[in-house]
Amino acid sequence: MLGSDDCTLALDGLFFDKPAVHEFKFRSVFSEFPFFNYVQSKALDDVLYTNKNFVACAPTGSGKTVLFELAIIRLLMETPEPWRDVKAVYAPIKALCSQCFESWKKKFSPLGLTCKELTGDTEIDDFFEIQDSHIILTTPEKWDSMTRKWKDNCLLQLVRLFLIDEVHVVKDATRGATLEVVVSRMKAVHTFRTSQYPEASLSMRVVAVSATIPNVSDIADWLSNENGPAIYLDMDESYRPVKLRKVVLGFPCGPNQTEFKFDLSLNYKIANIIQTYAEQKPALVFCSTRKGTQQSAAVLAKDARFIMSIEHKQLMKYANSVLDSKLRGYHHAGVDLSDRKLIEEAFTLGDLPVLTTRTLSMGVNLPAHLVVIKSTMQYVAGSCQEYSEADLLQMIGRAGRPQFDTSATAVIMTKIQTREKYLKLMNGIEVIESLHSHLVEHLNAEIVLQTISDVKMALDWIRSTFLYIRALKNPTHYLCLKNLNSLSSVGLISMDEDITIKPTAGRLMARYCIAFDTMKQFSKVSGTENLSDLIELLSKSREFSDIQLRMNEKRSLNGLNRDKNRVTIYPIDGKIKTSEMKVNLIQAQLSSIPVQDFGLTQDTAKIFRIGMRISRLSEFLSQRVKAVFSAVVNSLILAKCFRAKLWENSPYVSKQLEKIQTLSTAMVHAGLTTFSKIEQINARELELQILNRHPPFGNQIRESVIHLPKYDVMLEQLPRYSSTTAEIVLKVSLKNQAQLLTRRAAQDHHHASVVIGDADNNVVFLQKLDVMLLKGGSWSKKIDVAKAMKGDEISVHLISSEYGLDIQQKFTV
């Protein structure tokens, strides 16, 4: 059946040349609409009735997600039931991932398919959790870390469909290189699988979609397989289901006017823009900062006469439900989740006519008749920079509601000086290039995986990337082999005269997904650094580059930095001016100082997630030719602090126990600042006089402490066999082995590290021990200490990964 447009297929004809069982089985996936639009109809035959790789280049808002759903259905049609080994991976940006997960769970669950979301925010950490999943929704960054050992995991080799959303993001400065490498790796998985099992028909299909770009044929060449380039569909803006008018307005900005003041001045222009272009339909205003969203909403709320109609009086029903009494139609990640949901509901139902936001552009699907982008500048890593083209396209893509509108408007508010630039950007999109600036990290990862072991293999790998496709056409834009020299210069790989490549410290960089610039910072450690120096070094890591210093946070941060009563914070010189300084003040959390600002609390959680990964500095330092004992010890303590979210000598040790958290302050006030004191106190006293809890709460707390591992360390010198070398025996034992056999209160990943230093402050031994190594009650090791003279002092330090269980000892030769 055909609709009014010759290329708009009604769903009745969706499977017209397939058995009827398919028609009825899968039609429910598209129950939200009766017709495919023009773009979907043009792509249907190639996506649904072939297995060829496919790229669709079409305007934002043209329903490209439907093409992924058709590709999944094609896979199901080609695979006999039960679909036990069907695996499809969808890899968009995180916000789109969450949005699509909810939608696909509803659509595909009735067909017996299981969807799993796999992002940095979810708790799934290993392949075991996804082995029974059919559709895996993940981000390129997460999939990159998951697939670095793809040859060791047969699950990856079951992936039959790889779906790439927003493939034009490959040119994005922060996300592009990861997307490029992930796609190239999946191509390598496909090549390996088909060469190893040619008779098994285990081919993997790639389906990608993109915003309008001029060189979609390059993307198709990149996504080629043994059968040639991918098929591509190239649709320009004229095929957008809701026609979009793009307006760029330039406003004066004096030479002495700051970005902040210019942004503030735009607040008073928005009302006129909404009056001119909104046609009394919903309007979405994008602001560059959380504070900006609140200020814009406040200005608009004072002049609400132009938006308040009879229908909008419905807003009053939401007023009593929001937790924040100052909430005035704005939305960002710092708003309480329940308030955010209420705002989204009010806007979706049309009860809220204007919404100012900082968060919706990259995912939450709240389309509007009018989109206003207030200023083209944003704060990134404490400084102002322009929005990326990908960000602008996502924001503009929210303009137009297919079920209500036939046209929509997007307005960009910028400076007079940059108006011409954005006019050109909106009317003629730039050619997509490869973002090769992060290639060095990914090249290192492939060397560690032994995918690359010589220069020829490095060149073969590069040929699988989008970099290679573009380098052939634009060779002056790219330099390839310098990345190998960069890795070698910092000691992350070694290259011999035959140009054979071997990983060294690069293994750590790949294992923990640490940026090359961060590893360069680590290489500058001299060995004399104390804990404060290491925190400062870590705060400069590139992984924290998207932590922003917001104007409204400076007073709180300066207060934390300069409070004389908070002696556990290492103060930073001067006022807080940069994002690095903000990251440094994670010390507040380590000191158990309450942080009241919700936005700061969110950022602190993110800093700790990243910090736990990159604080493995000790492993890097210990691999040096001459590792410095004090620096290794301090780096181990820093990693422990990140895991425990406490200083190593914090009196708030009880925060690490289950059920305590908020009660830890009461424990400190009662003098219960060590585990031994908690273990010795009477359970009833703990309940009734200190914590105000009912029995057997006190017993449970004491039992938790009793069943923490308690270590003992002994050193014994054996008779000398050399005048310059001392042979010692290190013995680590569990003092409470009997209790641990019945119950273990420590977390599963708990471990301890033993480090031994000689009289010259050099590391002579470093060993990580988990409790399983000590399951017999003890562990011992013979160690040679070179150049040890009589009377020399040897230092031993046992550092547990959490809890206050450390041991320090001195031993005289």
N, C-alpha and C positions, 0 to 999 in steps of 0.2 A: 504494500500500500504506500502511496506517495502523498506527501503533504502539499501545501501550496507552493513550496519551493521544490523544484525538480530534484534537488539533491538532499532533501530532508526526509529521512526514512522514518516511517512509523514503526514502533516496536513490534507491531503485528507481523511485519516482514523481516524481523531481525534475523531469523534462522530459516529463511524461506527455502534454502536448498539443503537443509540438514534434517535429520529425522525429527519428528514432532517432539520426542522426549526431550531434546535439547531446548527446544523453544520454550516449553513450559518450565523446565528445571531452572533456567537462568534468567527468565524475564523479570523475576522479582528484584534482581540486582538494580534494575533501572525503573523501579516503580515510582520514582519521584517525578518523572516527566513522560509524556506520551510520545514525543518525537526526539530524534537526534537532530542537533543543529547542523548547519552547513559544514563546519569544520569536521565534526564527528562523522558525518555521512561520507565525506570525501575520504576519510582515513579508514573507514570500516572494512572494506575488502582486504586491504593490505594487512591490517592488524588482526582481523578475525579469521580470515581464510587463507593465510600463509604463515609460515614460521620464520620469515626473514626478519633480520634486524630492521628497526624502523625508527625514524626521527620525524617528529612533527614540530614545525616552526609556525606558531600562530600567536595572535595577540593575547595578552593577559585577559582573563575573564571569558575565554571562548570554550570552556568546558573540557580542557585537555585531560583532566583526571579520568574521564570516561574511557579514554583510550587505554589507560592502564587496566581498567576493569575488563575491557574487551580482551586484552592480552591474557589476563588471568583465565578468563573463560575459554580462550583458545587452548591454553595449556590443559585445562580440565577436559575439554572435548577430545584432545589427543591422547589422554592418559586413561587407561582402564581403571575403573573403581575396584577396590577402595583406593583412595588417593593417598596412600601411606607415605610414599617417597616424593610427593609433590612439594617443591620448595620454590617460593618466589620471594625475592628481596626488593623492597622499595626503599630508596635512599634519598630523601629530600632533606631540606633544612629542618631543624628540630620542631619549630612551631607547626609546620605542615605535617610533620610526622605524627604529632599528637592529635591533630585535627582529623587526619585520614584514618588513624587507628580506630577512633570511635565510630566513624562512618562505616568502615569495612567490617568491623566486628559485627555490626547489625546486618550488613548485606550478605556476608559470606558464612556466618555461623549457621544459618538454616541449611546451607549446603554441606555442612559437616566439616568446614575448614576452620582451623584455629589460627588466630592472629596474635602475634606477640610484638610489643613495642620494646625496642632496644636502644635507649638513648642514655646520655650521661646522667639523666635524672632517675632512671629506673634502677631497680635493685638487681636485675639479672646480670650476672657477671661471667657466666661460662656457657659453653655450648650445650651442656646437659639440659639447661632450661628451655632451649629452643629446638631440641631434637624432635619433639612431637608437633612442632608448629609448621603450618603450611605457608603462611604469609608472614614474613619478618619485616617489620617497619623500623628502620634505623636511620641514623645520620651517617654521612660519609666519614666523619671523624670517628664515630664508634665502630663502624664497619672496618675502617682502616686498622684500628687496634685489634679487632677480633680476627682479622684475616692475615695477620702478619706471619702466622705459622700454618698457612693453608695446606701445605703438603702433608702435615701431620694430622689433619682432621678430615675424615671422610664426609662429615656433614656438609662441608663447603662444596664438595664435589657432587652433592645432590641438587645444588641450585640450578633450576632449569630456566628461570626467568629473572632477569635483572632490570629493574625499572628505575629510570633516572629522571627525576623532576628538576626543572629549572637548570637544564644542562648549560645554559649560557653563564651560570655562576662560575664556570671554569675560569673566567677572567677576573673573578673577585679577588681582591688583595688578601683577604683572610681565609677564605674557604676554597678558593679555586684549585690550588695545588693538591689539596687532599682529595677533592673530587676527581681530579685528573688521574692521580695515582691509583685510587680505588678502582676506577673503571679499567685502567690498564692492567691491574692485578687480576680482575675478574676475566679479562681477555686471556691472561696467562693461564688461569684455572681452566678455561674452556679449551685452550690449545693443548694443555697437558692431558686433560681428560680424554679428548678425542684421539690423541696420539697413543695413549696407553690402552684405551679400550675402543678401538675403531668399530668393533662389531656391535657395541652396546647401544648405539644411537643415543648417547648422553649429551647431545648438543645443548648449549645454553643460548637462549635468545635475549637480546638487548633491545628494550624499547625506551626511547628518550623523548622528552618534550622540551621545548624552548620558547622563550618570548621571541618576537620578531627580530631576526638578525640577518645581516646581508650574506654571511658565508656559511649557511647551513650545510652546504655541500662538503665543507671541510669537516664538520661534525660527522656527517655520513661516512666520509673516508676513514675517519678515526674509528668509528664503530663497525668497521668491516670485519668479515670473517673469511674463512676459506672459500666462500662462494662469492666474494666481492663486497663492494661498499653496501652500506645500509640503504634501504629505500627511504626517500625523504619527501615530506609534504611541506611546501612552502606557501604559507598564506599570510598576506600582508594585513595592515590595519583595517582595510575596507571590509574584511570578513568578520570583524568583531560583532558578536550577536547584538550588543547594545552599542550603538555608535557613540564614540567618545570625542568630545570637544576638549582640546588642550589649550589652556590659557596660561601665559607666563607674564606675571606682573612685576615690574621693577620699582623699588622704593629707594628714596635717597638715603645715603649713609655717609655721614661726614668723616673726614680723615681721622678725627679724634674720637669718633664714636666706637665703643667696644662692641663686640659681637653680642654680649649680654644685653646692652642697652638697645641695640638694633632689634634684637629678638623681642624685647619688651615693647618697643614701639609698634611692632606688627600686631600685637594683641588688639589695638584700637582700630585696626583696619578690617578685622575679620568680619565684624557684623555687617558692614556694607557689602562685602563679597558674598556672604550668605544671602543677603537680601536680593542681590543681583542675579545670582546663579542657582540658588537652591530650589526655586519654584515651590516653596513650602513643602519640600520633601526632605528626607533625612540627609544630614551633612556630617561628614567625618573630618576632623581637623587634626593633622599630624604635627606634633611638636617634637623638638629634638631632645628635650630633657623632661624629667618627671616634674620638676618645679615649673617648667614652661606650660605643661598641661594644666596644672592647677591654676596658674595665673590667667591663662586664656579662658578657662572655664569661669573663673571669678568675674572677669571683665564681661563675658557674654551674659552671665547670670544677672548682672546689674542692669543690662539693657535687653531684657528678655521679651520686650513687647513684640519684636518682629518674628518671634518663633512660637509664642504661646497662642495656641488656638483652643477651641473647646475640647478637642480630642486630647490635647496635651495636658489638660487638667488632671489626666490620669496619673501624672507624675506624683501627685500627693500620696498615692497608695504605696509608693516605694519609700517615702520619706521616713516612715517609722521603722523600716526594716534594716536600713543601713547601719553599720556599726560606727562609721566615722561621721559625726554630725556635720563636718565641714564639707562633705562630699558634694560636688556641684557638677556632675556630668563629665567627670574626667576618668581616665582609665590608664593605669600603668602597672608594672610588675610590683611596685611597692604598695599597692592598694590591697587590703585584705581580700582573700580569695572569695569569700561569700559576697562581699560588696561588689567585686568584679563581675561575678555571675549575675547579680541583680542588675547591674548597669547594662551588661550585654543583653539580658532579657528585655529590659525597657527599650533599648535601642532597636532590637530586632522586631519587637511588636509595634514600633512606631510611636511609643509613648514618650520616648526621649528624642527630640528633634535634632539636637546637635550633640556630638560626642567629641571631646578632645582626647587624644591618645598618644602614647609613645610606643605601645606594644603590639598593636594589631596588624601592622603592615606585613609582618613576616609569618602570618599563619591564621590567627583566629578569623574566621570567615564572616565578617559583618559588613556586607556591601552597603553602599550608600549612593544616593543620586548625585551628590556632590562630594568630592574629595578636595580638601585644601591642605597643601603642604606649607606650613608656616616656617619659612627660612630653609635654605638649602645647606645650612651648616649644622654640624652636630659635634658634641663633645666626645672625643675618643682618647682614652689614656691621658685625661687631664688637659688635652689641647683641642682646639677647634679644627675640624676638617670637613670637607664637603661630603655629602651623601654619595655612596657609590651608585652607579647606574642601576645595579640590581635592586638596591633599596628603593630607588625612585620608581622603578617599574612595578615593584610589589605594592607600593602605596597607591600609585595610579590605578593599578589593577583592581582596587577595591571600588572604583567608580562604576556604577551601573548594576541594577538589580534586574536580571533577565525576566523575572516573574512579574515585575511592575513597570519597568522602563523600556522605552525604545531608544532613548538617548541619555547621555550622562555628561558630566563636566568634571575635569580635573584642573585645579588652579595651583600654580606654583608661585609662591611669594619669595622673591629674592631681591638682591641689590640691583640698582640700575646698571652697575658695572658688569654684572654677570648675566643680565637678562638675555642678551644675544646668544650666549653660550648654551643656555637651557632651551632656547627656541630651537637651536640646531640639534640638540640632543633629542628633543621630543620628535623631531621630524625626520631625522636620519641617524639611525643607531650605528655606532662604531663597529668595525670588524672585531670579532672575538679572537683574542690572542691567548696563547698559553701563559699561565702565571707560573713562571719557572723560578721565581725568587725563593720558594720553599723546597725546591727540588732536592737540595742537599740532604735534608732530613730523610726523605723517602729513598734516595739513592743509598744512604747509609743502612736503612732498614733492609733493603734487598740484599746488600752485601752481608749483613748479619745472618739473613735467612739462607745465604749461599745461593740465592738465585743468580747473583753476580759474583764471580770469582776472578775475572780478568777483564781487561779493557774491552775485548771483543764482545763479551757478554753484556758489559755495561752499555755498549752501543746498540746491541740487539734490544735491550730493555728500553732504551730511549726511543727506538723505532716504534715501540708499541704505544707511545704517548701522543697526546695531542700536540705536544711540543714539536715532535718530529714533523707532523703534517704541516704545521705552520712554518717551521724552519725552512722547509723546502720552498715555500712561497715567499717568505720574508726573512732570508738568512741573516741579514744584518741585525735583526732584533734579538738574536739568541747566541749565547755562548754556552757550550755543553760541558766540556771536560774539566773546566775550572773547578767544578764541584768536587771532583775526586781529590784535587790538590788541597781544597779547603778542608776536607775531612782529614787528610793526612797531616796537615799542618798543626792540628790541635791534638793529634795522637789518637784519633778515633778509628783509623784504619792504618794498615801498613802496606806499602807498595815496594816491591823489590825491583831489581834491574830488568827482570823479564816482564815487568808490569803485571805481576800477579798480585791480586788484592786479597787481603785478609782482614777481618774485623778485629779490633782490640777493645778499647773502651767504648767503641760504637755500639757494642752489645747492650750496654746499659741505656744508651740513648734510644735504641730501638725498643728495648723491653718496656721502658717506662714512657715512651712517646715524648721524649724531651726535645725541645727545639734546639737547633744548632747554635743559635745565639746564646742560649742558656748554657750550653756545654762550654762555649767559649768563656763565659763568665766563670764557670767552675774551674776552668784551667788556670785562672789567675790567682787561685788560693795559694797563699805563701806558706801557710802552716802555723802562723802565729795568731790566727783569728780566734776571738772568743765567741760566745753565743750571740752577742749583740751584733758583731761583725757579720756572722753567717746569716742572721735574719735580714740584715741590710742587703747582703749579696743576693739572697733568695728573692727579696722584694723587687729586684731589678730584672727578674726572669721574664722572658717574652710571653710566657704562658699567662701572665697577668695583664697583658697589654690592653685587654678590653674592660678592665676594671676602671670605672670613671670616678674622678673626684668631682662631686657635685657641689654647687655653691652653698646649698643649705646644710651641707655636712661639715663644713670647715669649723664652725664654732664647736660642735660636739667633739670633733677630732682634736682640735687644739686644747679643749678641756681635758680630754683623756691624756694628752701628751704632757701637760704641765701641772697636773694635780700633785701637790707635794705629798699628799697622804698615800699616793700609790707608788710606793718605792719599787714594786716589782716590774714597772715599765721602764725600759731603757729609753730615756728621753731623746727626741730628735731635735737637733739644733734648729732654731728659728720656727716660723709658723708653717703649718701644713699647706704646701703649695702644689704638690704633684701627686699623681696616682701611686708612685713608688712609696711616698711617705704614708699614704693611706694604707697600703698593703702592709707596711711595716708595723702599723698599729693593730695588727692581729694580736699583738701582745696583750691587749685588753682582755681578749677571750682567754688567753693563757693565764692571766692573772685573776680570772673569774670576776671581772668587773662587768656589771650589767650594762649592755648597750641598748638604749631605749628606742633609737631610730630604727623603724622597720626596714628601710632600704639598706642601712648599714648592716643590720642583722643578716639580710639576704646575701649581701656581698661577702660578709665574713664566712658564711657557710660555703660559698663558692671558693674563696681563698683557701679554706682548709681542704676542700676536695682536691684542688690542684696541688696544694702544698704537700699533702700526703704522698703524692706521686713523685714530685720533683725533689723532695727532701732526702732522697736516697743518696745524698752527696758522699756519704762514707764509702760506698762501694766504688765510686769514681776515684776518691782520694787514695783508697787502699791499693788500687792497681798501679799507682805511680811507682817508678823505680825506687824512689826514696819517700815513703809515706811518713808523714809527721804524726806522731802519736796524739798530741793534744788536739790537733785539728780533726783527726778521725773520731776521737772521743766526743768532741763537741758536736760533730755532725751527726753522730749516733743519738746523742741527747736531743738534738733538734728534731730529728725524725720521730723520736719518742714523744716529744712535746706536741707535734702535729697529730699523732695518732690519739694521744690521750686528751688533747685540747687543754693541757695544763702545763705549767712549768714543772721541771723535774723535781723541784723542792717545794711544790705548792702544798699549803696546809689543807687544800680542798680535795685531798686524795679520794675522799668518799664519793665524789661526783661520778667516779668510774664504776661504782656498784649499781646493779639493777635496783630500781625503786627509790634511789636516793635523789639524784639530780637536784630538784628544788629544795631538798632538805639539807643540803651540804652546808649551808651557812649556819644553820642551827648546830650542826656537828662541830664546826670550827669554833663557834662561840662557847661550846661546852668543853673545848680543849681537845677534841678528838681529831687530831691533825695527822696521825699516822695509823697504819693498819694494826700495829701492835697494840696501840691504845684502844682501838675499837674492839679488838679481839678480847681484851682483858675486862672490858666494862660489863656490868651486870645487865642482862637483856631487859629486865623489867625497868631498870633505871633509864635505859635508852629509850624505851617506849613512852613511859609516863612523864618523866621529867625533862626530856630533851626533845623528842620528836612528836609527842602527842599522838601516838598511834596505839592501836590495840594489839595485844598478843595474838599470834606469835611473831609479830613484825621484828622485834628485837632479836629473837633467835635466828630468823632468816638472814638478817644483816650480819650477825656474828658468824653464822655458818658460811656465808659467802666469802668472808675474810679468811676463815680457817682453811677453806679449800682453794685459796690462791696458791700457786707454786711458790715455795720459799727455798731460795738457793743457798748453797754454801760453796765456797771456792778455797782450794788448798793448792799450794805450790811446794814442791819438794825437789831439792837439787841432788842429782845423781853424782857418783864419783867422777871426777874430771878425766876425760880421755885426751884433752888438749889444753894447753896453757892459755889459749885465746878464745876458747869456746866453752860456755857453760851449758850443760844438758839438764833441763828441768822437766819435771812431770807436772802437768796441770790436771787437776781433778775437780770436776763440777758435779755436785750431787744435790738431790732434792731432800730437804730435811723433813718434809711432810709427805713422803712417798705413800705411806699407808693411807692417809686421808684422800689423796688424789686418786687412789684406786677405786674409791667408792663414788667420788664426785669431783668434777673439775669446774671451778667458778670462772676460770680465765676464758677469754674468747678463743675461738677455734684457731685464729691466725696468730695467737700469742707466741712469742719466741724471746730468746735472750741472745745477746751478742757478747762474746768475750774478746777483749782486745788487750794485748800485752805490749808494753813499750820498754825499750832499753834505757840506759843512762843518758844516751844522746838524744832522747825524745823521738826515736824512730820506732815504727811499728814492726815488731818481729813476729806477731801472730794475730790473726783475726778469724773468728769462727762464729757462724750463726748457728744457734742450737734451738730446735723446737722441743717441746716437752716430750714428743714421741722418741727423740734421741735419748732421752733420759728415762725411758719407761722402765729400765732395770733399776733405776734409783740413782745411777751415777754414770759419768762419762769421763774418760781420761785421755791424755795425749802427751807424747814426748815432744819437746820443743828444744831446738838448738838456738842459743843466744850467742851470736858471733861477737868477738871483740869484748867479751865480758871479763872484766878484771875483778879481783877480790875487793869487796867493799862496794862494788857498783850496786845501785838500787834499780830494781825492776818493778815496774808499775803494772798492776792488773786491775782491769775495770770490767765488771759484768753489768751490762745495761739491758734491762728488760724492755720489751716493746711498749708496754703500758705499766701502770701501777707504780707504787713506790717501793720497788724490790731490788734496787741497785746495790752493788757491793764494790768497794774500792779497797785495794790492799797494796802494801809495799813489801818487797822481798829483797833482802840483801844477799848478794852472791858471796 
